Amino acid sequence: MINKIRNEAQYNQIMVLIEAFIKKATEGGGFSSLSESDANELQQLSVLAEQYEDDVLKLMPLPLSINSLVLHKISELNVTQAKMAEMLGLGTSKLSQILSGKREPDLPFLKAVHGKLGISGDFLLENA
């Protein structure tokens, strides 16, 4: 048994194991139907996942707006604002105005953000 999750791949493997225990408990009539060893292992895996989420995932706050999401992507991809504008097929000044709040995001911008950056259409609709 590992004592610390060191990367996202390990975290995903742990989550698969946790989900398997949850499915087993659901099919068996509840968590009390798990054997003592299964219940202990589920507890240990849950603690590991929680520690990883607290230590790593909390460091990546969820963007609250389209602007902050695009700024996060610029940082994540390590590109300049001008390069991001080029990637999105937009003018540099248009992107700058949108990101600074001087201009509202328009349909071509939203389509580019969705298509080129893979941003959820639901998020864009809810935050536009």
Backbone atoms as SQL, in Angstrom:
CREATE TABLE atoms (id INTEGER PRIMARY KEY, chain TEXT, resi INTEGER, resn TEXT, atom TEXT, x REAL, y REAL, z REAL);
INSERT INTO atoms VALUES
  (1, 'A', 1, 'MET', 'N', 0.846, -1.178, 0.000),
  (2, 'A', 1, 'MET', 'CA', 0.000, 0.000, 0.000),
  (3, 'A', 1, 'MET', 'C', 0.888, 1.237, 0.000),
  (4, 'A', 2, 'ILE', 'N', 0.607, 2.187, -0.877),
  (5, 'A', 2, 'ILE', 'CA', 1.392, 3.421, -0.897),
  (6, 'A', 2, 'ILE', 'C', 0.980, 4.319, 0.273),
  (7, 'A', 3, 'ASN', 'N', 1.898, 5.195, 0.683),
  (8, 'A', 3, 'ASN', 'CA', 1.581, 6.059, 1.819),
  (9, 'A', 3, 'ASN', 'C', 1.370, 7.514, 1.420),
  (10, 'A', 4, 'LYS', 'N', 1.588, 7.811, 0.130),
  (11, 'A', 4, 'LYS', 'CA', 1.338, 9.167, -0.362),
  (12, 'A', 4, 'LYS', 'C', 1.137, 9.107, -1.871),
  (13, 'A', 5, 'ILE', 'N', 0.146, 9.830, -2.353),
  (14, 'A', 5, 'ILE', 'CA', -0.084, 9.928, -3.794),
  (15, 'A', 5, 'ILE', 'C', 0.854, 11.008, -4.315),
  (16, 'A', 6, 'ARG', 'N', 1.649, 10.648, -5.308),
  (17, 'A', 6, 'ARG', 'CA', 2.673, 11.573, -5.799),
  (18, 'A', 6, 'ARG', 'C', 2.316, 12.253, -7.109),
  (19, 'A', 7, 'ASN', 'N', 1.339, 11.715, -7.847),
  (20, 'A', 7, 'ASN', 'CA', 0.992, 12.341, -9.123),
  (21, 'A', 7, 'ASN', 'C', -0.456, 12.026, -9.492),
  (22, 'A', 8, 'GLU', 'N', -0.918, 12.646, -10.549),
  (23, 'A', 8, 'GLU', 'CA', -2.309, 12.499, -10.963),
  (24, 'A', 8, 'GLU', 'C', -2.632, 11.064, -11.388),
  (25, 'A', 9, 'ALA', 'N', -1.675, 10.383, -12.000),
  (26, 'A', 9, 'ALA', 'CA', -1.910, 8.997, -12.415),
  (27, 'A', 9, 'ALA', 'C', -2.190, 8.107, -11.205),
  (28, 'A', 10, 'GLN', 'N', -1.400, 8.269, -10.147),
  (29, 'A', 10, 'GLN', 'CA', -1.645, 7.497, -8.921),
  (30, 'A', 10, 'GLN', 'C', -3.001, 7.865, -8.321),
  (31, 'A', 11, 'TYR', 'N', -3.314, 9.156, -8.325),
  (32, 'A', 11, 'TYR', 'CA', -4.603, 9.609, -7.803),
  (33, 'A', 11, 'TYR', 'C', -5.749, 8.944, -8.568),
  (34, 'A', 12, 'ASN', 'N', -5.640, 8.905, -9.892),
  (35, 'A', 12, 'ASN', 'CA', -6.693, 8.285, -10.706),
  (36, 'A', 12, 'ASN', 'C', -6.822, 6.795, -10.410),
  (37, 'A', 13, 'GLN', 'N', -5.691, 6.124, -10.194),
  (38, 'A', 13, 'GLN', 'CA', -5.730, 4.695, -9.847),
  (39, 'A', 13, 'GLN', 'C', -6.419, 4.483, -8.500),
  (40, 'A', 14, 'ILE', 'N', -6.115, 5.336, -7.543),
  (41, 'A', 14, 'ILE', 'CA', -6.739, 5.253, -6.216),
  (42, 'A', 14, 'ILE', 'C', -8.245, 5.476, -6.341),
  (43, 'A', 15, 'MET', 'N', -8.644, 6.431, -7.159),
  (44, 'A', 15, 'MET', 'CA', -10.069, 6.730, -7.321),
  (45, 'A', 15, 'MET', 'C', -10.814, 5.552, -7.954),
  (46, 'A', 16, 'VAL', 'N', -10.172, 4.837, -8.861),
  (47, 'A', 16, 'VAL', 'CA', -10.782, 3.641, -9.461),
  (48, 'A', 16, 'VAL', 'C', -11.005, 2.582, -8.373),
  (49, 'A', 17, 'LEU', 'N', -10.016, 2.405, -7.493),
  (50, 'A', 17, 'LEU', 'CA', -10.158, 1.433, -6.409),
  (51, 'A', 17, 'LEU', 'C', -11.275, 1.846, -5.448),
  (52, 'A', 18, 'ILE', 'N', -11.334, 3.127, -5.113),
  (53, 'A', 18, 'ILE', 'CA', -12.391, 3.617, -4.223),
  (54, 'A', 18, 'ILE', 'C', -13.761, 3.378, -4.840),
  (55, 'A', 19, 'GLU', 'N', -13.883, 3.684, -6.130),
  (56, 'A', 19, 'GLU', 'CA', -15.162, 3.477, -6.817),
  (57, 'A', 19, 'GLU', 'C', -15.558, 2.007, -6.832),
  (58, 'A', 20, 'ALA', 'N', -14.570, 1.118, -6.952),
  (59, 'A', 20, 'ALA', 'CA', -14.858, -0.322, -6.926),
  (60, 'A', 20, 'ALA', 'C', -15.410, -0.740, -5.558),
  (61, 'A', 21, 'PHE', 'N', -14.829, -0.210, -4.489),
  (62, 'A', 21, 'PHE', 'CA', -15.332, -0.515, -3.143),
  (63, 'A', 21, 'PHE', 'C', -16.745, 0.051, -2.952),
  (64, 'A', 22, 'ILE', 'N', -16.983, 1.244, -3.465),
  (65, 'A', 22, 'ILE', 'CA', -18.320, 1.846, -3.344),
  (66, 'A', 22, 'ILE', 'C', -19.348, 1.018, -4.099),
  (67, 'A', 23, 'LYS', 'N', -18.969, 0.558, -5.289),
  (68, 'A', 23, 'LYS', 'CA', -19.878, -0.284, -6.070),
  (69, 'A', 23, 'LYS', 'C', -20.156, -1.597, -5.333),
  (70, 'A', 24, 'LYS', 'N', -19.111, -2.185, -4.775),
  (71, 'A', 24, 'LYS', 'CA', -19.259, -3.440, -4.024),
  (72, 'A', 24, 'LYS', 'C', -20.192, -3.236, -2.830),
  (73, 'A', 25, 'ALA', 'N', -20.034, -2.114, -2.134),
  (74, 'A', 25, 'ALA', 'CA', -20.890, -1.823, -0.981),
  (75, 'A', 25, 'ALA', 'C', -22.327, -1.590, -1.413),
  (76, 'A', 26, 'THR', 'N', -22.508, -0.882, -2.510),
  (77, 'A', 26, 'THR', 'CA', -23.858, -0.589, -3.009),
  (78, 'A', 26, 'THR', 'C', -24.575, -1.867, -3.408),
  (79, 'A', 27, 'GLU', 'N', -23.853, -2.740, -4.083),
  (80, 'A', 27, 'GLU', 'CA', -24.455, -4.005, -4.523),
  (81, 'A', 27, 'GLU', 'C', -24.685, -4.963, -3.353),
  (82, 'A', 28, 'GLY', 'N', -23.911, -4.799, -2.285),
  (83, 'A', 28, 'GLY', 'CA', -24.013, -5.705, -1.141),
  (84, 'A', 28, 'GLY', 'C', -24.963, -5.242, -0.057),
  (85, 'A', 29, 'GLY', 'N', -25.573, -4.087, -0.235),
  (86, 'A', 29, 'GLY', 'CA', -26.532, -3.614, 0.747),
  (87, 'A', 29, 'GLY', 'C', -26.014, -2.533, 1.679),
  (88, 'A', 30, 'GLY', 'N', -24.873, -1.945, 1.354),
  (89, 'A', 30, 'GLY', 'CA', -24.355, -0.851, 2.175),
  (90, 'A', 30, 'GLY', 'C', -22.929, -1.104, 2.605),
  (91, 'A', 31, 'PHE', 'N', -22.334, -0.091, 3.213),
  (92, 'A', 31, 'PHE', 'CA', -20.931, -0.189, 3.618),
  (93, 'A', 31, 'PHE', 'C', -20.722, -1.218, 4.725),
  (94, 'A', 32, 'SER', 'N', -21.754, -1.473, 5.490),
  (95, 'A', 32, 'SER', 'CA', -21.611, -2.475, 6.550),
  (96, 'A', 32, 'SER', 'C', -21.440, -3.882, 5.972),
  (97, 'A', 33, 'SER', 'N', -21.762, -4.045, 4.685),
  (98, 'A', 33, 'SER', 'CA', -21.605, -5.361, 4.056),
  (99, 'A', 33, 'SER', 'C', -20.153, -5.632, 3.645),
  (100, 'A', 34, 'LEU', 'N', -19.289, -4.619, 3.687),
  (101, 'A', 34, 'LEU', 'CA', -17.876, -4.830, 3.339),
  (102, 'A', 34, 'LEU', 'C', -17.180, -5.609, 4.453),
  (103, 'A', 35, 'SER', 'N', -16.219, -6.417, 4.052),
  (104, 'A', 35, 'SER', 'CA', -15.424, -7.124, 5.059),
  (105, 'A', 35, 'SER', 'C', -14.585, -6.093, 5.816),
  (106, 'A', 36, 'GLU', 'N', -14.081, -6.495, 6.953),
  (107, 'A', 36, 'GLU', 'CA', -13.276, -5.572, 7.749),
  (108, 'A', 36, 'GLU', 'C', -12.039, -5.115, 6.982),
  (109, 'A', 37, 'SER', 'N', -11.391, -6.036, 6.256),
  (110, 'A', 37, 'SER', 'CA', -10.190, -5.663, 5.499),
  (111, 'A', 37, 'SER', 'C', -10.542, -4.705, 4.354),
  (112, 'A', 38, 'ASP', 'N', -11.694, -4.945, 3.679),
  (113, 'A', 38, 'ASP', 'CA', -12.127, -4.042, 2.608),
  (114, 'A', 38, 'ASP', 'C', -12.455, -2.656, 3.172),
  (115, 'A', 39, 'ALA', 'N', -13.133, -2.625, 4.302),
  (116, 'A', 39, 'ALA', 'CA', -13.485, -1.357, 4.933),
  (117, 'A', 39, 'ALA', 'C', -12.226, -0.592, 5.343),
  (118, 'A', 40, 'ASN', 'N', -11.236, -1.302, 5.876),
  (119, 'A', 40, 'ASN', 'CA', -9.976, -0.655, 6.260),
  (120, 'A', 40, 'ASN', 'C', -9.236, -0.115, 5.037),
  (121, 'A', 41, 'GLU', 'N', -9.198, -0.905, 3.982),
  (122, 'A', 41, 'GLU', 'CA', -8.511, -0.458, 2.766),
  (123, 'A', 41, 'GLU', 'C', -9.226, 0.752, 2.162),
  (124, 'A', 42, 'LEU', 'N', -10.556, 0.722, 2.139),
  (125, 'A', 42, 'LEU', 'CA', -11.322, 1.865, 1.635),
  (126, 'A', 42, 'LEU', 'C', -11.014, 3.111, 2.459),
  (127, 'A', 43, 'GLN', 'N', -10.938, 2.956, 3.766),
  (128, 'A', 43, 'GLN', 'CA', -10.619, 4.085, 4.652),
  (129, 'A', 43, 'GLN', 'C', -9.236, 4.646, 4.328),
  (130, 'A', 44, 'GLN', 'N', -8.245, 3.777, 4.171),
  (131, 'A', 44, 'GLN', 'CA', -6.879, 4.217, 3.871),
  (132, 'A', 44, 'GLN', 'C', -6.805, 4.920, 2.516),
  (133, 'A', 45, 'LEU', 'N', -7.473, 4.348, 1.525),
  (134, 'A', 45, 'LEU', 'CA', -7.475, 4.953, 0.190),
  (135, 'A', 45, 'LEU', 'C', -8.158, 6.314, 0.214),
  (136, 'A', 46, 'SER', 'N', -9.233, 6.407, 0.965),
  (137, 'A', 46, 'SER', 'CA', -9.961, 7.668, 1.064),
  (138, 'A', 46, 'SER', 'C', -9.102, 8.758, 1.704),
  (139, 'A', 47, 'VAL', 'N', -8.358, 8.393, 2.731),
  (140, 'A', 47, 'VAL', 'CA', -7.463, 9.354, 3.395),
  (141, 'A', 47, 'VAL', 'C', -6.377, 9.816, 2.420),
  (142, 'A', 48, 'LEU', 'N', -5.795, 8.876, 1.672),
  (143, 'A', 48, 'LEU', 'CA', -4.769, 9.241, 0.684),
  (144, 'A', 48, 'LEU', 'C', -5.328, 10.203, -0.356),
  (145, 'A', 49, 'ALA', 'N', -6.519, 9.889, -0.868),
  (146, 'A', 49, 'ALA', 'CA', -7.139, 10.749, -1.883),
  (147, 'A', 49, 'ALA', 'C', -7.433, 12.128, -1.311),
  (148, 'A', 50, 'GLU', 'N', -7.932, 12.169, -0.097),
  (149, 'A', 50, 'GLU', 'CA', -8.253, 13.450, 0.537),
  (150, 'A', 50, 'GLU', 'C', -6.990, 14.283, 0.748),
  (151, 'A', 51, 'GLN', 'N', -5.908, 13.657, 1.179),
  (152, 'A', 51, 'GLN', 'CA', -4.645, 14.378, 1.370),
  (153, 'A', 51, 'GLN', 'C', -4.152, 14.956, 0.044),
  (154, 'A', 52, 'TYR', 'N', -4.228, 14.162, -1.026),
  (155, 'A', 52, 'TYR', 'CA', -3.789, 14.631, -2.341),
  (156, 'A', 52, 'TYR', 'C', -4.656, 15.804, -2.788),
  (157, 'A', 53, 'GLU', 'N', -5.959, 15.677, -2.624),
  (158, 'A', 53, 'GLU', 'CA', -6.867, 16.754, -3.016),
  (159, 'A', 53, 'GLU', 'C', -6.579, 18.022, -2.227),
  (160, 'A', 54, 'ASP', 'N', -6.340, 17.885, -0.928),
  (161, 'A', 54, 'ASP', 'CA', -6.044, 19.051, -0.095),
  (162, 'A', 54, 'ASP', 'C', -4.702, 19.679, -0.450),
  (163, 'A', 55, 'ASP', 'N', -3.689, 18.844, -0.712),
  (164, 'A', 55, 'ASP', 'CA', -2.347, 19.350, -0.971),
  (165, 'A', 55, 'ASP', 'C', -2.163, 19.862, -2.395),
  (166, 'A', 56, 'VAL', 'N', -2.720, 19.172, -3.370),
  (167, 'A', 56, 'VAL', 'CA', -2.439, 19.496, -4.767),
  (168, 'A', 56, 'VAL', 'C', -3.599, 20.202, -5.449),
  (169, 'A', 57, 'LEU', 'N', -4.765, 19.617, -5.363),
  (170, 'A', 57, 'LEU', 'CA', -5.885, 20.163, -6.118),
  (171, 'A', 57, 'LEU', 'C', -6.344, 21.506, -5.602),
  (172, 'A', 58, 'LYS', 'N', -6.189, 21.767, -4.308),
  (173, 'A', 58, 'LYS', 'CA', -6.618, 23.060, -3.777),
  (174, 'A', 58, 'LYS', 'C', -5.706, 24.176, -4.259),
  (175, 'A', 59, 'LEU', 'N', -4.516, 23.835, -4.712),
  (176, 'A', 59, 'LEU', 'CA', -3.596, 24.837, -5.226),
  (177, 'A', 59, 'LEU', 'C', -4.028, 25.344, -6.592),
  (178, 'A', 60, 'MET', 'N', -4.990, 24.659, -7.210),
  (179, 'A', 60, 'MET', 'CA', -5.479, 25.050, -8.521),
  (180, 'A', 60, 'MET', 'C', -6.926, 25.531, -8.379),
  (181, 'A', 61, 'PRO', 'N', -7.123, 26.788, -7.960),
  (182, 'A', 61, 'PRO', 'CA', -8.489, 27.260, -7.772),
  (183, 'A', 61, 'PRO', 'C', -9.249, 27.275, -9.097),
  (184, 'A', 62, 'LEU', 'N', -10.513, 27.001, -9.007),
  (185, 'A', 62, 'LEU', 'CA', -11.328, 27.026, -10.196),
  (186, 'A', 62, 'LEU', 'C', -11.557, 28.464, -10.645),
  (187, 'A', 63, 'PRO', 'N', -11.352, 28.743, -11.928),
  (188, 'A', 63, 'PRO', 'CA', -11.604, 30.082, -12.431),
  (189, 'A', 63, 'PRO', 'C', -13.087, 30.420, -12.283),
  (190, 'A', 64, 'LEU', 'N', -13.363, 31.669, -11.924),
  (191, 'A', 64, 'LEU', 'CA', -14.736, 32.089, -11.698),
  (192, 'A', 64, 'LEU', 'C', -15.340, 32.790, -12.896),
  (193, 'A', 65, 'SER', 'N', -14.529, 33.138, -13.869),
  (194, 'A', 65, 'SER', 'CA', -15.045, 33.836, -15.036),
  (195, 'A', 65, 'SER', 'C', -14.329, 33.342, -16.286),
  (196, 'A', 66, 'ILE', 'N', -14.892, 33.691, -17.424),
  (197, 'A', 66, 'ILE', 'CA', -14.257, 33.326, -18.689),
  (198, 'A', 66, 'ILE', 'C', -12.891, 34.000, -18.785),
  (199, 'A', 67, 'ASN', 'N', -12.833, 35.268, -18.382),
  (200, 'A', 67, 'ASN', 'CA', -11.570, 36.007, -18.437),
  (201, 'A', 67, 'ASN', 'C', -10.498, 35.322, -17.593),
  (202, 'A', 68, 'SER', 'N', -10.854, 34.967, -16.349),
  (203, 'A', 68, 'SER', 'CA', -9.854, 34.339, -15.486),
  (204, 'A', 68, 'SER', 'C', -9.462, 32.955, -16.021),
  (205, 'A', 69, 'LEU', 'N', -10.395, 32.275, -16.653),
  (206, 'A', 69, 'LEU', 'CA', -10.081, 30.973, -17.236),
  (207, 'A', 69, 'LEU', 'C', -9.085, 31.120, -18.385),
  (208, 'A', 70, 'VAL', 'N', -9.308, 32.097, -19.252),
  (209, 'A', 70, 'VAL', 'CA', -8.389, 32.320, -20.374),
  (210, 'A', 70, 'VAL', 'C', -7.024, 32.763, -19.845),
  (211, 'A', 71, 'LEU', 'N', -7.009, 33.630, -18.843),
  (212, 'A', 71, 'LEU', 'CA', -5.734, 34.037, -18.245),
  (213, 'A', 71, 'LEU', 'C', -5.014, 32.843, -17.629),
  (214, 'A', 72, 'HIS', 'N', -5.773, 31.945, -17.009),
  (215, 'A', 72, 'HIS', 'CA', -5.185, 30.722, -16.454),
  (216, 'A', 72, 'HIS', 'C', -4.585, 29.878, -17.579),
  (217, 'A', 73, 'LYS', 'N', -5.295, 29.766, -18.697),
  (218, 'A', 73, 'LYS', 'CA', -4.784, 28.987, -19.838),
  (219, 'A', 73, 'LYS', 'C', -3.517, 29.610, -20.405),
  (220, 'A', 74, 'ILE', 'N', -3.464, 30.940, -20.461),
  (221, 'A', 74, 'ILE', 'CA', -2.254, 31.620, -20.932),
  (222, 'A', 74, 'ILE', 'C', -1.080, 31.222, -20.046),
  (223, 'A', 75, 'SER', 'N', -1.290, 31.249, -18.749),
  (224, 'A', 75, 'SER', 'CA', -0.241, 30.874, -17.799),
  (225, 'A', 75, 'SER', 'C', 0.107, 29.393, -17.920),
  (226, 'A', 76, 'GLU', 'N', -0.920, 28.550, -17.994),
  (227, 'A', 76, 'GLU', 'CA', -0.719, 27.101, -18.076),
  (228, 'A', 76, 'GLU', 'C', 0.070, 26.713, -19.322),
  (229, 'A', 77, 'LEU', 'N', -0.260, 27.349, -20.450),
  (230, 'A', 77, 'LEU', 'CA', 0.407, 27.040, -21.718),
  (231, 'A', 77, 'LEU', 'C', 1.726, 27.794, -21.879),
  (232, 'A', 78, 'ASN', 'N', 1.977, 28.724, -20.935),
  (233, 'A', 78, 'ASN', 'CA', 3.191, 29.531, -20.965),
  (234, 'A', 78, 'ASN', 'C', 3.347, 30.263, -22.297),
  (235, 'A', 79, 'VAL', 'N', 2.282, 30.965, -22.694),
  (236, 'A', 79, 'VAL', 'CA', 2.302, 31.752, -23.921),
  (237, 'A', 79, 'VAL', 'C', 1.997, 33.211, -23.572),
  (238, 'A', 80, 'THR', 'N', 2.306, 34.083, -24.501),
  (239, 'A', 80, 'THR', 'CA', 1.976, 35.490, -24.315),
  (240, 'A', 80, 'THR', 'C', 0.520, 35.717, -24.696),
  (241, 'A', 81, 'GLN', 'N', 0.007, 36.854, -24.298),
  (242, 'A', 81, 'GLN', 'CA', -1.362, 37.207, -24.667),
  (243, 'A', 81, 'GLN', 'C', -1.482, 37.318, -26.186),
  (244, 'A', 82, 'ALA', 'N', -0.437, 37.828, -26.835),
  (245, 'A', 82, 'ALA', 'CA', -0.441, 37.943, -28.295),
  (246, 'A', 82, 'ALA', 'C', -0.488, 36.560, -28.949),
  (247, 'A', 83, 'LYS', 'N', 0.261, 35.617, -28.394),
  (248, 'A', 83, 'LYS', 'CA', 0.258, 34.249, -28.933),
  (249, 'A', 83, 'LYS', 'C', -1.110, 33.600, -28.722),
  (250, 'A', 84, 'MET', 'N', -1.726, 33.863, -27.554),
  (251, 'A', 84, 'MET', 'CA', -3.064, 33.327, -27.303),
  (252, 'A', 84, 'MET', 'C', -4.059, 33.905, -28.298),
  (253, 'A', 85, 'ALA', 'N', -3.955, 35.192, -28.574),
  (254, 'A', 85, 'ALA', 'CA', -4.847, 35.821, -29.554),
  (255, 'A', 85, 'ALA', 'C', -4.683, 35.147, -30.909),
  (256, 'A', 86, 'GLU', 'N', -3.445, 34.877, -31.284),
  (257, 'A', 86, 'GLU', 'CA', -3.164, 34.187, -32.550),
  (258, 'A', 86, 'GLU', 'C', -3.770, 32.783, -32.546),
  (259, 'A', 87, 'MET', 'N', -3.602, 32.061, -31.436),
  (260, 'A', 87, 'MET', 'CA', -4.158, 30.710, -31.323),
  (261, 'A', 87, 'MET', 'C', -5.684, 30.725, -31.482),
  (262, 'A', 88, 'LEU', 'N', -6.314, 31.775, -30.960),
  (263, 'A', 88, 'LEU', 'CA', -7.772, 31.873, -31.007),
  (264, 'A', 88, 'LEU', 'C', -8.276, 32.503, -32.302),
  (265, 'A', 89, 'GLY', 'N', -7.349, 32.984, -33.131),
  (266, 'A', 89, 'GLY', 'CA', -7.747, 33.629, -34.374),
  (267, 'A', 89, 'GLY', 'C', -8.357, 35.003, -34.143),
  (268, 'A', 90, 'LEU', 'N', -7.879, 35.694, -33.118),
  (269, 'A', 90, 'LEU', 'CA', -8.389, 37.013, -32.755),
  (270, 'A', 90, 'LEU', 'C', -7.271, 38.038, -32.844),
  (271, 'A', 91, 'GLY', 'N', -7.676, 39.290, -32.913),
  (272, 'A', 91, 'GLY', 'CA', -6.704, 40.364, -32.836),
  (273, 'A', 91, 'GLY', 'C', -6.219, 40.508, -31.401),
  (274, 'A', 92, 'THR', 'N', -4.975, 40.925, -31.260),
  (275, 'A', 92, 'THR', 'CA', -4.392, 41.091, -29.931),
  (276, 'A', 92, 'THR', 'C', -5.159, 42.109, -29.111),
  (277, 'A', 93, 'SER', 'N', -5.553, 43.225, -29.731),
  (278, 'A', 93, 'SER', 'CA', -6.272, 44.266, -28.987),
  (279, 'A', 93, 'SER', 'C', -7.650, 43.787, -28.547),
  (280, 'A', 94, 'LYS', 'N', -8.312, 42.992, -29.387),
  (281, 'A', 94, 'LYS', 'CA', -9.627, 42.472, -29.011),
  (282, 'A', 94, 'LYS', 'C', -9.502, 41.569, -27.780),
  (283, 'A', 95, 'LEU', 'N', -8.540, 40.664, -27.804),
  (284, 'A', 95, 'LEU', 'CA', -8.355, 39.776, -26.671),
  (285, 'A', 95, 'LEU', 'C', -7.998, 40.580, -25.420),
  (286, 'A', 96, 'SER', 'N', -7.132, 41.537, -25.553),
  (287, 'A', 96, 'SER', 'CA', -6.739, 42.375, -24.422),
  (288, 'A', 96, 'SER', 'C', -7.946, 43.102, -23.833),
  (289, 'A', 97, 'GLN', 'N', -8.800, 43.644, -24.687),
  (290, 'A', 97, 'GLN', 'CA', -9.992, 44.356, -24.214),
  (291, 'A', 97, 'GLN', 'C', -10.957, 43.412, -23.500),
  (292, 'A', 98, 'ILE', 'N', -11.127, 42.213, -24.032),
  (293, 'A', 98, 'ILE', 'CA', -12.026, 41.235, -23.401),
  (294, 'A', 98, 'ILE', 'C', -11.463, 40.819, -22.037),
  (295, 'A', 99, 'LEU', 'N', -10.175, 40.529, -22.002),
  (296, 'A', 99, 'LEU', 'CA', -9.575, 40.060, -20.750),
  (297, 'A', 99, 'LEU', 'C', -9.527, 41.143, -19.679),
  (298, 'A', 100, 'SER', 'N', -9.460, 42.398, -20.097),
  (299, 'A', 100, 'SER', 'CA', -9.431, 43.495, -19.121),
  (300, 'A', 100, 'SER', 'C', -10.836, 43.950, -18.725),
  (301, 'A', 101, 'GLY', 'N', -11.862, 43.391, -19.367),
  (302, 'A', 101, 'GLY', 'CA', -13.238, 43.745, -19.032),
  (303, 'A', 101, 'GLY', 'C', -13.753, 44.980, -19.750),
  (304, 'A', 102, 'LYS', 'N', -12.981, 45.508, -20.691),
  (305, 'A', 102, 'LYS', 'CA', -13.408, 46.697, -21.438),
  (306, 'A', 102, 'LYS', 'C', -14.336, 46.343, -22.592),
  (307, 'A', 103, 'ARG', 'N', -14.408, 45.052, -22.907),
  (308, 'A', 103, 'ARG', 'CA', -15.230, 44.585, -24.020),
  (309, 'A', 103, 'ARG', 'C', -15.868, 43.265, -23.602),
  (310, 'A', 104, 'GLU', 'N', -17.123, 43.087, -23.935),
  (311, 'A', 104, 'GLU', 'CA', -17.827, 41.843, -23.620),
  (312, 'A', 104, 'GLU', 'C', -17.385, 40.732, -24.573),
  (313, 'A', 105, 'PRO', 'N', -17.290, 39.510, -24.079),
  (314, 'A', 105, 'PRO', 'CA', -16.984, 38.387, -24.976),
  (315, 'A', 105, 'PRO', 'C', -18.098, 38.239, -26.023),
  (316, 'A', 106, 'ASP', 'N', -17.703, 38.106, -27.280),
  (317, 'A', 106, 'ASP', 'CA', -18.692, 37.933, -28.337),
  (318, 'A', 106, 'ASP', 'C', -18.682, 36.485, -28.824),
  (319, 'A', 107, 'LEU', 'N', -19.588, 36.166, -29.726),
  (320, 'A', 107, 'LEU', 'CA', -19.727, 34.789, -30.191),
  (321, 'A', 107, 'LEU', 'C', -18.443, 34.237, -30.821),
  (322, 'A', 108, 'PRO', 'N', -17.754, 34.981, -31.701),
  (323, 'A', 108, 'PRO', 'CA', -16.502, 34.435, -32.252),
  (324, 'A', 108, 'PRO', 'C', -15.463, 34.119, -31.171),
  (325, 'A', 109, 'PHE', 'N', -15.371, 34.978, -30.151),
  (326, 'A', 109, 'PHE', 'CA', -14.443, 34.727, -29.043),
  (327, 'A', 109, 'PHE', 'C', -14.838, 33.462, -28.299),
  (328, 'A', 110, 'LEU', 'N', -16.119, 33.338, -27.954),
  (329, 'A', 110, 'LEU', 'CA', -16.591, 32.170, -27.205),
  (330, 'A', 110, 'LEU', 'C', -16.398, 30.885, -27.999),
  (331, 'A', 111, 'LYS', 'N', -16.679, 30.939, -29.309),
  (332, 'A', 111, 'LYS', 'CA', -16.469, 29.758, -30.154),
  (333, 'A', 111, 'LYS', 'C', -14.998, 29.362, -30.183),
  (334, 'A', 112, 'ALA', 'N', -14.118, 30.353, -30.285),
  (335, 'A', 112, 'ALA', 'CA', -12.679, 30.068, -30.324),
  (336, 'A', 112, 'ALA', 'C', -12.203, 29.481, -29.009),
  (337, 'A', 113, 'VAL', 'N', -12.665, 30.038, -27.897),
  (338, 'A', 113, 'VAL', 'CA', -12.271, 29.533, -26.585),
  (339, 'A', 113, 'VAL', 'C', -12.747, 28.093, -26.413),
  (340, 'A', 114, 'HIS', 'N', -13.954, 27.828, -26.868),
  (341, 'A', 114, 'HIS', 'CA', -14.491, 26.463, -26.776),
  (342, 'A', 114, 'HIS', 'C', -13.712, 25.512, -27.691),
  (343, 'A', 115, 'GLY', 'N', -13.550, 25.897, -28.946),
  (344, 'A', 115, 'GLY', 'CA', -12.917, 25.011, -29.928),
  (345, 'A', 115, 'GLY', 'C', -11.420, 24.837, -29.763),
  (346, 'A', 116, 'LYS', 'N', -10.720, 25.916, -29.489),
  (347, 'A', 116, 'LYS', 'CA', -9.254, 25.869, -29.439),
  (348, 'A', 116, 'LYS', 'C', -8.706, 25.504, -28.063),
  (349, 'A', 117, 'LEU', 'N', -9.444, 25.906, -27.007),
  (350, 'A', 117, 'LEU', 'CA', -8.945, 25.631, -25.660),
  (351, 'A', 117, 'LEU', 'C', -9.702, 24.508, -24.970),
  (352, 'A', 118, 'GLY', 'N', -10.773, 24.022, -25.612),
  (353, 'A', 118, 'GLY', 'CA', -11.528, 22.911, -25.046),
  (354, 'A', 118, 'GLY', 'C', -12.321, 23.288, -23.808),
  (355, 'A', 119, 'ILE', 'N', -12.712, 24.548, -23.700),
  (356, 'A', 119, 'ILE', 'CA', -13.478, 24.995, -22.542),
  (357, 'A', 119, 'ILE', 'C', -14.928, 24.570, -22.725),
  (358, 'A', 120, 'SER', 'N', -15.494, 24.044, -21.688),
  (359, 'A', 120, 'SER', 'CA', -16.861, 23.538, -21.706),
  (360, 'A', 120, 'SER', 'C', -17.847, 24.592, -22.198),
  (361, 'A', 121, 'GLY', 'N', -18.702, 24.186, -23.122),
  (362, 'A', 121, 'GLY', 'CA', -19.758, 25.064, -23.601),
  (363, 'A', 121, 'GLY', 'C', -20.704, 25.455, -22.477),
  (364, 'A', 122, 'ASP', 'N', -20.955, 24.530, -21.556),
  (365, 'A', 122, 'ASP', 'CA', -21.822, 24.842, -20.409),
  (366, 'A', 122, 'ASP', 'C', -21.227, 25.968, -19.579),
  (367, 'A', 123, 'PHE', 'N', -19.926, 25.881, -19.308),
  (368, 'A', 123, 'PHE', 'CA', -19.265, 26.941, -18.529),
  (369, 'A', 123, 'PHE', 'C', -19.375, 28.267, -19.262),
  (370, 'A', 124, 'LEU', 'N', -19.143, 28.251, -20.573),
  (371, 'A', 124, 'LEU', 'CA', -19.204, 29.494, -21.351),
  (372, 'A', 124, 'LEU', 'C', -20.602, 30.088, -21.348),
  (373, 'A', 125, 'LEU', 'N', -21.607, 29.254, -21.509),
  (374, 'A', 125, 'LEU', 'CA', -22.993, 29.748, -21.492),
  (375, 'A', 125, 'LEU', 'C', -23.388, 30.304, -20.137),
  (376, 'A', 126, 'GLU', 'N', -22.959, 29.645, -19.083),
  (377, 'A', 126, 'GLU', 'CA', -23.307, 30.088, -17.736),
  (378, 'A', 126, 'GLU', 'C', -22.588, 31.365, -17.337),
  (379, 'A', 127, 'ASN', 'N', -21.436, 31.637, -17.943),
  (380, 'A', 127, 'ASN', 'CA', -20.613, 32.762, -17.515),
  (381, 'A', 127, 'ASN', 'C', -20.503, 33.871, -18.540),
  (382, 'A', 128, 'ALA', 'N', -21.138, 33.739, -19.680),
  (383, 'A', 128, 'ALA', 'CA', -21.065, 34.781, -20.712),
  (384, 'A', 128, 'ALA', 'C', -21.955, 35.950, -20.375);
